Amino acid sequence: MQVLIFLQETTNEVAFTEEYRDDTTIHYYRVVRLWEQESTQFLSNPAFLPLAPLTRTTSPQGLLAQVAEQVATISDREERQNIAGCVEILAGLRFEKDLIRQLLREDIMKDSVIYQDIVQKEALKLISRLLKRRFGALNTSLLDRVRSLSAEQLEELGEALLDFSEVADLEIWLNQQN
């Protein structure tokens, strides 16, 4: 059986329908509306912690604090960082970022692979726009080399780009990164 999970509370009838019909097919699925689920079910397993802030509670901020406490107890550093990053992203559907950052240690979130991936993608978008504006369309091989840079390298490229006067400067800089 397939499952459809709704993260945010809605009154849309789609969230309360368990089948899809058209002229040629009928498809059945189970619907889980997180805002109706007991939060205790999600607090007992670290893998479910990112979903917990979206579950039913009489004290949403208290629930987020509980989730943050549970995340802090995860002994494996990498797992803790990844779960914290997921919690931050999903909690953002319900809570203000200041509250999330207050309860979840920012240093843990910054080290999560999900957070790092988001940072890298945003840095790549910015650098790509800057390069296009500075030099026009670049060839594919140069763009591929830029895409392979880490977030930290993209940040360094952003600074170095201020001194570039031609595409050759970019090529030289990229060659120095290897």
GUTI-388464 format. One record per residue (C-alpha): x, z, y; chain; residue in three letters. Coordinates in steps of 0.1 Angstrom, whole numbers, m for minus. Layout:
# residues N
u=X; w=Z; v=Y; ch=A; aa=ala
...
//
This chain:
# residues 178
u=0; w=0; v=0; ch=A; aa=met
u=12; w=m8; v=35; ch=A; aa=gln
u=11; w=17; v=63; ch=A; aa=val
u=6; w=12; v=100; ch=A; aa=leu
u=19; w=41; v=122; ch=A; aa=ile
u=6; w=46; v=157; ch=A; aa=phe
u=31; w=65; v=178; ch=A; aa=leu
u=10; w=71; v=210; ch=A; aa=gln
u=m25; w=84; v=213; ch=A; aa=glu
u=m50; w=56; v=219; ch=A; aa=thr
u=m87; w=50; v=217; ch=A; aa=thr
u=m82; w=13; v=209; ch=A; aa=asn
u=m103; w=5; v=178; ch=A; aa=glu
u=m73; w=m11; v=161; ch=A; aa=val
u=m59; w=24; v=156; ch=A; aa=ala
u=m90; w=34; v=137; ch=A; aa=phe
u=m94; w=3; v=115; ch=A; aa=thr
u=m79; w=1; v=80; ch=A; aa=glu
u=m84; w=m36; v=73; ch=A; aa=glu
u=m78; w=m69; v=88; ch=A; aa=tyr
u=m102; w=m98; v=81; ch=A; aa=arg
u=m103; w=m134; v=91; ch=A; aa=asp
u=m118; w=m165; v=75; ch=A; aa=asp
u=m93; w=m167; v=46; ch=A; aa=thr
u=m80; w=m132; v=40; ch=A; aa=thr
u=m87; w=m95; v=39; ch=A; aa=ile
u=m58; w=m72; v=42; ch=A; aa=his
u=m61; w=m34; v=37; ch=A; aa=tyr
u=m36; w=m8; v=50; ch=A; aa=tyr
u=m34; w=29; v=57; ch=A; aa=arg
u=m33; w=40; v=93; ch=A; aa=val
u=m13; w=71; v=104; ch=A; aa=val
u=m21; w=83; v=139; ch=A; aa=arg
u=8; w=107; v=147; ch=A; aa=leu
u=m11; w=126; v=173; ch=A; aa=trp
u=m35; w=137; v=145; ch=A; aa=glu
u=m7; w=149; v=121; ch=A; aa=gln
u=3; w=185; v=117; ch=A; aa=glu
u=37; w=190; v=133; ch=A; aa=ser
u=49; w=214; v=106; ch=A; aa=thr
u=51; w=185; v=81; ch=A; aa=gln
u=76; w=168; v=104; ch=A; aa=phe
u=98; w=198; v=112; ch=A; aa=leu
u=107; w=206; v=76; ch=A; aa=ser
u=127; w=174; v=70; ch=A; aa=asn
u=155; w=162; v=93; ch=A; aa=pro
u=146; w=126; v=87; ch=A; aa=ala
u=111; w=132; v=102; ch=A; aa=phe
u=123; w=151; v=133; ch=A; aa=leu
u=123; w=120; v=155; ch=A; aa=pro
u=85; w=117; v=149; ch=A; aa=leu
u=77; w=154; v=153; ch=A; aa=ala
u=74; w=154; v=192; ch=A; aa=pro
u=45; w=129; v=188; ch=A; aa=leu
u=25; w=150; v=165; ch=A; aa=thr
u=m5; w=174; v=171; ch=A; aa=arg
u=3; w=206; v=188; ch=A; aa=thr
u=m12; w=230; v=213; ch=A; aa=thr
u=22; w=234; v=231; ch=A; aa=ser
u=40; w=200; v=234; ch=A; aa=pro
u=70; w=215; v=253; ch=A; aa=gln
u=72; w=242; v=227; ch=A; aa=gly
u=72; w=216; v=199; ch=A; aa=leu
u=100; w=196; v=216; ch=A; aa=leu
u=120; w=229; v=219; ch=A; aa=ala
u=115; w=235; v=182; ch=A; aa=gln
u=126; w=200; v=174; ch=A; aa=val
u=157; w=205; v=195; ch=A; aa=ala
u=165; w=237; v=176; ch=A; aa=glu
u=161; w=220; v=143; ch=A; aa=gln
u=184; w=191; v=154; ch=A; aa=val
u=210; w=217; v=164; ch=A; aa=ala
u=210; w=232; v=129; ch=A; aa=thr
u=220; w=199; v=112; ch=A; aa=ile
u=255; w=206; v=100; ch=A; aa=ser
u=267; w=170; v=96; ch=A; aa=asp
u=278; w=159; v=130; ch=A; aa=arg
u=271; w=122; v=126; ch=A; aa=glu
u=236; w=128; v=112; ch=A; aa=glu
u=229; w=153; v=140; ch=A; aa=arg
u=239; w=128; v=166; ch=A; aa=gln
u=219; w=100; v=151; ch=A; aa=asn
u=188; w=121; v=147; ch=A; aa=ile
u=192; w=134; v=183; ch=A; aa=ala
u=194; w=99; v=196; ch=A; aa=gly
u=162; w=89; v=177; ch=A; aa=cys
u=144; w=121; v=189; ch=A; aa=val
u=154; w=112; v=225; ch=A; aa=glu
u=140; w=77; v=223; ch=A; aa=ile
u=107; w=86; v=206; ch=A; aa=leu
u=102; w=118; v=226; ch=A; aa=ala
u=104; w=95; v=257; ch=A; aa=gly
u=70; w=82; v=247; ch=A; aa=leu
u=55; w=116; v=255; ch=A; aa=arg
u=78; w=136; v=277; ch=A; aa=phe
u=98; w=132; v=309; ch=A; aa=glu
u=134; w=124; v=305; ch=A; aa=lys
u=145; w=156; v=324; ch=A; aa=asp
u=127; w=178; v=299; ch=A; aa=leu
u=142; w=159; v=270; ch=A; aa=ile
u=177; w=162; v=284; ch=A; aa=arg
u=172; w=198; v=292; ch=A; aa=gln
u=163; w=206; v=256; ch=A; aa=leu
u=185; w=182; v=237; ch=A; aa=leu
u=222; w=184; v=244; ch=A; aa=arg
u=232; w=152; v=262; ch=A; aa=glu
u=266; w=151; v=246; ch=A; aa=asp
u=251; w=149; v=211; ch=A; aa=ile
u=227; w=121; v=222; ch=A; aa=met
u=255; w=102; v=238; ch=A; aa=lys
u=275; w=101; v=206; ch=A; aa=asp
u=246; w=88; v=185; ch=A; aa=ser
u=250; w=53; v=172; ch=A; aa=val
u=216; w=43; v=185; ch=A; aa=ile
u=224; w=55; v=220; ch=A; aa=tyr
u=257; w=37; v=218; ch=A; aa=gln
u=240; w=5; v=207; ch=A; aa=asp
u=216; w=7; v=236; ch=A; aa=ile
u=245; w=13; v=261; ch=A; aa=val
u=265; w=m15; v=246; ch=A; aa=gln
u=236; w=m40; v=248; ch=A; aa=lys
u=228; w=m30; v=284; ch=A; aa=glu
u=265; w=m33; v=294; ch=A; aa=ala
u=267; w=m67; v=277; ch=A; aa=leu
u=236; w=m79; v=297; ch=A; aa=lys
u=252; w=m68; v=330; ch=A; aa=leu
u=286; w=m83; v=323; ch=A; aa=ile
u=270; w=m115; v=311; ch=A; aa=ser
u=251; w=m118; v=343; ch=A; aa=arg
u=282; w=m110; v=364; ch=A; aa=leu
u=303; w=m136; v=345; ch=A; aa=leu
u=276; w=m162; v=349; ch=A; aa=lys
u=273; w=m155; v=386; ch=A; aa=arg
u=311; w=m156; v=391; ch=A; aa=arg
u=320; w=m186; v=369; ch=A; aa=phe
u=288; w=m203; v=360; ch=A; aa=gly
u=280; w=m211; v=323; ch=A; aa=ala
u=309; w=m201; v=300; ch=A; aa=leu
u=317; w=m218; v=267; ch=A; aa=asn
u=303; w=m203; v=235; ch=A; aa=thr
u=337; w=m191; v=222; ch=A; aa=ser
u=343; w=m170; v=253; ch=A; aa=leu
u=308; w=m156; v=252; ch=A; aa=leu
u=312; w=m146; v=216; ch=A; aa=asp
u=345; w=m128; v=224; ch=A; aa=arg
u=327; w=m109; v=252; ch=A; aa=val
u=298; w=m100; v=229; ch=A; aa=arg
u=322; w=m85; v=204; ch=A; aa=ser
u=335; w=m60; v=229; ch=A; aa=leu
u=326; w=m23; v=227; ch=A; aa=ser
u=307; w=m5; v=255; ch=A; aa=ala
u=339; w=10; v=267; ch=A; aa=glu
u=357; w=m24; v=268; ch=A; aa=gln
u=327; w=m39; v=286; ch=A; aa=leu
u=330; w=m12; v=312; ch=A; aa=glu
u=367; w=m20; v=316; ch=A; aa=glu
u=359; w=m57; v=319; ch=A; aa=leu
u=334; w=m49; v=346; ch=A; aa=gly
u=362; w=m34; v=367; ch=A; aa=glu
u=387; w=m61; v=358; ch=A; aa=ala
u=362; w=m88; v=367; ch=A; aa=leu
u=365; w=m77; v=404; ch=A; aa=leu
u=400; w=m91; v=404; ch=A; aa=asp
u=394; w=m123; v=385; ch=A; aa=phe
u=395; w=m155; v=404; ch=A; aa=ser
u=391; w=m180; v=376; ch=A; aa=glu
u=380; w=m182; v=340; ch=A; aa=val
u=416; w=m182; v=329; ch=A; aa=ala
u=418; w=m146; v=341; ch=A; aa=asp
u=390; w=m137; v=317; ch=A; aa=leu
u=408; w=m154; v=288; ch=A; aa=glu
u=440; w=m135; v=296; ch=A; aa=ile
u=421; w=m102; v=298; ch=A; aa=trp
u=403; w=m109; v=265; ch=A; aa=leu
u=437; w=m118; v=248; ch=A; aa=asn
u=451; w=m85; v=259; ch=A; aa=gln
u=423; w=m66; v=242; ch=A; aa=gln
u=434; w=m75; v=207; ch=A; aa=asn
//
